[in-house]
Amino acid sequence: MDKDRVAGAAKQVKGALKEGMGKLTGDTKLKAEGKADKVVGKAQNAVGGAKDAVRK
């Protein structure tokens, strides 16, 4: 498994946590940061998946 997949998954989790905290506290900035982290994590995970596919 490519390191980008692991890092991407970690960013998705971090983003989900940030988004949840933003919702709980009513902090729209934190909520938006969380959503952005999730998108970046999803993209990085996809890049890692593509790298894995090329290796096979």
N, C-alpha and C positions, 0 to 999 in steps of 0.2 A: 504494500500500500504506500502510496506517495505521501510525502510529508505535507503537501498542500491540502490533501484530503483531511488529514488530522487537524491541521491549523484551521481549515475552513469550518470543520465541525465545531471546533472550540469557539470560533467567532460567532457561529450561529447560536450556541448556548449562551454565550456572554450577551449577545444582542437580545435574546429572549428574556434574560434576567433583567437587563436594563429596561426593556420595554415594560415588563411587569412592574418594576419598581416605579417607573414613571406613571403608570396607570394608578398604582396604589397611592402615590403621593400627590398626584395631580400635576406633576412636573412634565409639561409638554416637550421641553427640550430633551430631557432624559429619554422620554418615550420615542422621540424622533431619532435620537442617537442609537437607541436599541434597534429600531427598524432598519437603520442604515447599516449597522453591524451585521444584522441578519442577512441583508442583501449581499454585502461584501463576502461574508462567510459562505453563502450559497455559491457565489461565483468562483471563489477560491476552491471550493470542494469540487466544482465542475471541472476546473482546470486540472486538478489532481486526478480526477477520473479519466480525463482525456489522456493524461500522461501515462496512466496505468494501461489504458487501451492500446496505446502506441507500443508500449513495451512488450505486450503479448503478441 
